[in-house]
Amino acid sequence: MATIIEQLKKIFNIKNSIKDTINGFGGTCDNNFTKYNEYLIKFYIEGGLPNGNYIEKLEIPSYVTNISRYRFMMSKFKEVVVPNSIQYINDGAFCYNSNLKKVTLNEGVMTIGNEVFAQCTNLEEINFPDSLRFLNNRCFDNCQKLKSITLPSNLEGFGQSCFNQCRSLTEVTFPKKLKGTGNYTFGWCSGLTTVTIPKTVERIGNSTFTNCTSLKKVIFVEGEKEQNSFFPPFMMRGGMIEGGVFEECKSLTDITIPDDFEYLGRRVFLKCVNLTGVTLSNKFIDIGEEAFEMCTKLTGVTIPDSVKNIGGFCFYGCTSLTGLTIPSGVTEINSRMFVNCTSFTTLNLTKNIKTIHDGLFIGCTQPIRINYNGTRNEWLNIKREQTDIPSGSKLVCTDGEYTLDRTLTPS
């Protein structure tokens, strides 16, 4: 094995050729982070001398333009400073460093790769320069002590699980250039209480805030949305709130979703057990399956006339829901929509309904009044599947009131 002096001579001899990467220190830094590697890194990066202790601060010199993948994985640094010469931090560069507490990113860093600071469980402080454009998958996954972040004004996108399990985060404000979030971006951030979302956001990815059990306020910023210069407004598709976005956000009590969004995904509010009110804009088109399942305090939802589809199981287990008006654009009542809605008593339907699917009222215990703005004969033309409607339920048509059997046939 070459001596330390020989290694140092080699480093100095090829210094110019390795300015583009910190990649000459042997294998990735493991838990034991050998004194040999420590000596070389300290000498080369800090110009210091070995003292037998771990290096506490890694200050990367400005002539370095790249940090290779997993370069300092499981290292022992307490502080890292990344210079403005580095635009992209490669995957896993500092992951699994349980000592790391502070990171300084200088202006010039544009992208943070996958898992760069993942599992840095004691990281408390990081700054994001305005040059930063993208945060990739699991960048800060399980950084449990990260208490606050100020997202830069030029940030355009998040990867999946970017801040997943950052349990100490309390507030997040999305910057105005952000177009959307990745799946699980802030999942299981159990300390998160407030989120502010600007008009520019067009997609809130699957499970973005799932299990944020302290989340109370979701603020959608008012104002004019910037128009896309390539497409006229009538060609622009509305935004999407994808599946499970607010699943098990148990502190959320009410929410108003603006007209920037048209689609509500599957299980969006699943088990939001303290949700009492939801206001949807008059541009909504589609409400996904199980969207409000097990929202046990939800008493009512005003569904706008723009809605064309309401998914099956949508209000499953909403034990406080007393009634619902289905808008005229909906032609099918999907399966098991009101299962176990034990307080449910009133359903208002238009004569545009063509099909009523099975199991609609399973577990409902109160007699149900269905108000239908057509005649009995028009009702009989609806395709009706068998359901367990409670005894004593009535159909009120424009030409009379009738008792309903299990096939929703009026007597």
C-alpha positions in Angstrom: 0.0 0.0 0.0 1.3 3.4 -0.9 2.4 5.6 2.0 0.5 8.8 3.0 3.3 11.0 1.5 3.1 9.1 -1.8 -0.7 9.6 -1.9 -0.3 13.3 -1.1 2.3 13.6 -3.9 -0.1 11.9 -6.3 -2.9 14.3 -5.3 -0.8 17.4 -5.8 0.5 16.0 -9.2 -3.0 15.5 -10.6 -4.7 18.4 -8.8 -5.7 20.1 -12.0 -7.3 17.0 -13.4 -9.4 16.4 -10.4 -10.8 19.8 -9.9 -14.1 18.6 -11.4 -14.8 16.0 -8.7 -14.1 15.0 -5.2 -13.5 11.4 -6.1 -9.9 10.6 -5.1 -10.2 9.6 -1.5 -10.9 5.9 -1.7 -14.3 4.3 -1.0 -17.3 6.0 0.4 -16.9 7.2 4.0 -18.2 4.5 6.3 -19.1 4.7 10.0 -15.5 4.2 11.0 -14.3 6.8 8.5 -10.6 5.9 8.6 -7.9 8.3 9.9 -6.2 7.7 6.5 -9.1 9.1 4.5 -9.6 11.8 7.2 -6.0 12.9 6.8 -6.2 13.2 3.0 -9.5 15.0 3.1 -8.5 17.4 5.9 -5.2 18.1 4.2 -6.6 18.5 0.7 -9.8 20.4 1.5 -9.0 22.3 4.7 -5.2 22.6 4.5 -5.1 21.4 8.1 -3.2 18.6 9.9 -4.6 15.4 11.3 -5.3 15.5 15.0 -6.9 12.1 15.5 -10.4 13.5 15.7 -13.3 13.6 13.2 -13.5 16.7 11.0 -16.5 18.7 12.2 -16.7 21.1 9.3 -16.4 20.2 5.6 -15.9 23.4 3.6 -15.5 22.4 -0.1 -13.1 24.6 -2.0 -14.4 26.8 -4.9 -12.4 25.0 -7.6 -14.5 21.8 -7.1 -17.5 21.7 -9.5 -19.0 18.3 -8.7 -19.6 16.1 -5.7 -19.8 12.4 -6.9 -22.6 10.1 -5.9 -22.6 9.0 -2.3 -19.2 10.6 -1.8 -19.7 11.4 1.9 -22.3 8.9 2.7 -22.3 8.0 6.5 -19.6 10.6 7.2 -19.3 12.4 10.5 -19.3 16.1 9.6 -21.4 18.4 11.7 -21.4 21.2 9.2 -21.0 21.3 5.4 -20.5 24.3 3.1 -21.1 23.9 -0.6 -19.4 26.5 -2.8 -21.0 28.5 -5.7 -18.9 26.5 -8.2 -21.1 23.4 -7.7 -24.4 23.5 -9.6 -25.6 19.9 -9.1 -25.1 17.8 -5.9 -25.2 14.2 -7.0 -27.3 11.5 -5.4 -26.7 10.6 -1.8 -23.7 12.8 -1.4 -24.2 13.4 2.3 -26.9 10.8 3.2 -26.9 8.9 6.5 -24.8 11.4 8.4 -26.4 11.4 11.8 -24.0 14.1 13.1 -24.8 16.7 10.4 -26.5 19.8 11.9 -26.0 22.6 9.5 -25.7 23.0 5.7 -24.8 26.1 3.8 -25.5 26.1 0.1 -24.0 29.1 -1.7 -25.6 30.9 -4.6 -25.0 28.8 -7.8 -26.4 25.4 -6.6 -29.2 24.6 -9.0 -30.2 21.0 -8.3 -30.1 18.7 -5.3 -30.1 15.1 -6.4 -31.9 12.1 -5.0 -31.3 11.3 -1.3 -28.6 13.9 -0.9 -29.4 14.6 2.8 -31.6 11.6 3.4 -31.5 10.1 6.9 -29.5 13.1 8.3 -31.6 12.7 11.4 -30.0 15.6 13.3 -30.0 18.2 10.5 -31.4 21.4 12.0 -30.5 24.2 9.6 -30.2 24.6 5.8 -30.4 27.6 3.5 -31.7 27.4 -0.1 -30.1 29.9 -2.5 -32.3 31.6 -5.1 -30.4 29.7 -7.8 -32.0 26.4 -6.7 -34.5 25.1 -9.2 -35.1 21.4 -8.3 -35.2 19.2 -5.2 -35.2 15.6 -6.3 -36.5 12.4 -4.7 -36.0 11.9 -0.9 -33.6 14.8 -0.6 -34.4 15.3 3.0 -36.2 12.1 3.9 -36.4 11.5 7.6 -34.5 14.7 8.6 -36.4 14.7 11.8 -35.0 17.8 13.4 -35.3 20.2 10.5 -37.6 22.8 12.0 -38.0 25.4 9.2 -37.2 25.9 5.6 -37.5 28.9 3.3 -38.0 27.6 -0.2 -36.3 29.8 -2.8 -38.2 32.0 -5.2 -37.0 30.2 -8.3 -37.9 26.6 -7.2 -39.8 24.8 -9.9 -40.3 21.3 -8.7 -40.1 18.7 -5.9 -39.3 15.0 -6.3 -41.0 12.2 -4.5 -40.8 12.1 -0.7 -38.6 15.1 -0.7 -39.3 16.1 2.9 -40.9 12.9 4.0 -40.9 12.4 7.8 -39.5 15.8 8.6 -41.5 15.7 11.8 -40.2 19.1 13.2 -41.3 21.2 10.2 -44.2 23.5 11.2 -44.9 25.8 8.2 -44.3 25.6 4.4 -44.9 28.3 1.8 -44.6 27.3 -1.8 -42.8 29.8 -4.0 -44.6 31.4 -6.9 -42.8 29.6 -9.7 -43.6 26.1 -8.4 -45.8 24.1 -10.8 -46.4 21.0 -8.7 -45.3 18.6 -6.0 -44.0 15.0 -6.2 -45.8 12.1 -4.5 -45.4 12.1 -0.7 -43.4 15.3 -0.7 -44.3 16.2 2.9 -45.7 12.9 3.9 -45.7 12.1 7.7 -44.5 15.6 8.6 -46.5 15.3 11.8 -45.5 18.8 13.1 -46.7 20.6 10.0 -49.6 23.0 10.8 -49.8 25.5 7.9 -49.3 25.2 4.2 -49.5 28.2 1.7 -50.1 27.3 -2.0 -49.8 29.9 -4.8 -51.8 30.2 -8.0 -49.0 28.7 -10.1 -49.4 25.2 -8.6 -51.2 23.0 -11.1 -50.6 19.6 -9.6 -50.5 18.4 -6.0 -49.1 15.0 -6.2 -50.3 11.8 -4.6 -50.2 11.8 -0.8 -48.3 15.1 -0.7 -49.4 15.8 2.9 -50.5 12.3 3.9 -50.5 11.8 7.7 -49.6 15.4 8.5 -51.6 14.9 11.6 -51.2 18.5 12.9 -52.1 20.2 9.6 -54.8 22.8 10.4 -54.6 25.4 7.6 -54.2 25.0 3.9 -54.1 28.5 2.3 -54.6 28.9 -1.4 -53.3 32.3 -2.3 -55.7 34.6 -4.2 -54.7 36.5 -7.3 -54.5 36.3 -11.1 -52.9 33.2 -12.6 -50.2 33.8 -15.2 -51.4 32.7 -18.6 -49.5 30.3 -20.8 -48.4 32.2 -23.9 -48.6 29.1 -26.1 -52.2 28.2 -25.3 -55.4 30.3 -25.0 -57.3 30.0 -21.8 -60.0 27.6 -23.2 -57.3 25.0 -24.1 -55.8 25.0 -20.6 -56.5 22.0 -18.4 -57.5 22.6 -14.8 -55.3 21.6 -11.9 -55.3 18.2 -10.1 -55.3 17.4 -6.4 -54.2 13.7 -6.7 -55.0 10.7 -4.6 -54.5 10.7 -0.8 -53.1 14.3 -0.7 -54.6 15.0 2.7 -55.2 11.5 3.9 -55.3 11.2 7.7 -54.7 14.9 8.3 -56.6 14.6 11.5 -56.4 18.2 12.6 -57.9 19.6 9.3 -61.3 21.1 10.0 -62.2 22.9 6.8 -60.8 23.7 3.4 -61.7 25.9 0.4 -60.3 24.8 -2.9 -60.1 27.5 -5.6 -61.1 27.4 -9.2 -57.5 26.6 -10.3 -58.4 22.9 -9.7 -60.8 20.6 -11.5 -60.0 17.1 -10.3 -60.1 15.7 -6.8 -58.3 12.3 -6.7 -59.0 9.1 -4.9 -58.9 9.1 -1.1 -57.9 12.8 -1.0 -59.5 13.3 2.5 -59.6 9.8 3.7 -59.9 9.6 7.5 -59.8 13.4 8.0 -61.8 12.7 11.1 -62.2 16.4 12.2 -63.1 17.7 8.8 -66.5 19.4 9.0 -66.7 21.5 5.8 -65.3 21.5 2.3 -65.9 24.2 -0.4 -65.2 23.2 -4.0 -64.9 25.8 -6.7 -67.5 25.9 -9.5 -65.0 24.6 -12.0 -64.6 21.1 -10.5 -65.3 18.2 -12.9 -64.4 15.0 -11.1 -64.4 13.8 -7.5 -62.5 10.5 -7.1 -63.4 7.3 -5.3 -63.4 7.3 -1.5 -62.6 11.0 -1.6 -64.2 11.7 1.8 -64.2 8.2 3.2 -64.3 8.0 7.0 -64.6 11.8 7.5 -66.8 11.1 10.5 -67.5 14.8 11.4 -68.4 15.9 7.8 -72.0 17.2 7.9 -72.3 18.4 4.4 -70.6 19.1 1.1 -71.8 21.5 -1.6 -71.0 19.9 -4.9 -70.8 22.5 -7.7 -72.9 22.1 -10.9 -69.8 21.7 -12.9 -69.1 18.2 -11.5 -69.7 15.3 -13.9 -68.6 12.4 -11.9 -68.5 11.3 -8.2 -66.6 8.2 -7.5 -67.8 5.1 -5.7 -67.5 4.8 -1.9 -67.0 8.6 -1.9 -68.8 9.2 1.4 -68.2 5.8 3.0 -68.4 6.0 6.8 -69.3 9.7 6.9 -71.4 9.1 10.0 -72.4 12.8 10.5 -73.4 13.4 6.9 -77.1 14.2 6.8 -77.8 14.9 3.1 -76.4 15.6 -0.3 -77.5 17.3 -3.6 -76.2 15.7 -6.7 -75.7 18.2 -9.5 -77.4 18.0 -12.9 -74.2 17.1 -14.8 -73.9 13.7 -12.9 -75.6 10.8 -14.7 -74.5 7.9 -12.6 -74.7 7.3 -8.8 -71.7 5.0 -8.3 -71.5 2.0 -6.0 -71.7 2.2 -2.2 -71.4 5.9 -2.1 -73.2 6.3 1.3 -72.2 3.1 3.1 -72.4 3.4 6.9 -73.6 7.0 6.7 -75.8 6.5 9.8 -77.1 10.1 9.9 -78.0 10.3 6.3 -81.6 11.1 5.5 -81.9 13.2 2.3 -80.7 12.7 -1.3 -81.6 15.2 -4.0 -81.4 13.9 -7.6 -82.1 15.4 -11.0 -83.9 13.6 -13.8 -80.5 13.4 -15.7 -79.6 10.4 -13.6 -79.4 7.3 -15.9 -77.9 4.6 -13.5 -77.9 3.9 -9.8 -75.4 1.3 -8.8 -75.5 -1.3 -6.1 -75.1 -1.1 -2.3 -75.7 2.6 -2.2 -77.2 2.7 1.3 -75.6 -0.3 3.1 -75.3 0.3 6.8 -77.6 3.4 6.7 -80.0 3.3 9.6 -82.3 6.3 9.1 -85.2 6.3 6.6 -84.1 8.2 3.5 -86.0 10.7 1.5 -85.0 10.8 -2.2 -86.2 14.0 -3.8 -86.4 13.5 -7.6 -87.3 16.3 -10.0 -88.9 14.0 -12.5 -92.0 11.8 -12.6 -92.5 8.3 -11.3 -92.4 6.9 -14.9 -89.1 8.7 -15.5 -87.7 7.2 -12.3 -88.7 3.7 -13.5 -86.6 4.3 -16.7 -83.4 4.6 -14.5 -81.2 1.5 -14.4 -81.3 0.6 -10.7 -79.3 -2.0 -9.0 -80.2 -3.6 -5.7 -79.4 -1.7 -2.5 -80.1 -2.0 1.2 -82.2 1.1 1.6 -83.6 1.4 5.1 -87.2 0.5 5.8 -89.6 3.4 5.4 -87.6 5.3 2.8 -89.5 7.5 0.4 -89.2 8.7 -3.2 -90.7 12.1 -3.8 -91.4 12.8 -7.5 -93.1 15.7 -9.2 -96.2 13.6 -9.4 -96.3 12.1 -5.9 -94.6 10.4 -3.0 -93.8 6.6 -2.9 -92.3 4.0 -0.7 -89.2 2.3 -2.0 -88.1 -1.3 -1.9 -84.6 -2.7 -2.1 -84.5 -2.3 -5.8 -85.5 1.4 -5.4 -88.8 0.6 -7.0 -91.6 2.9 -5.9 -94.8 1.3 -4.7 
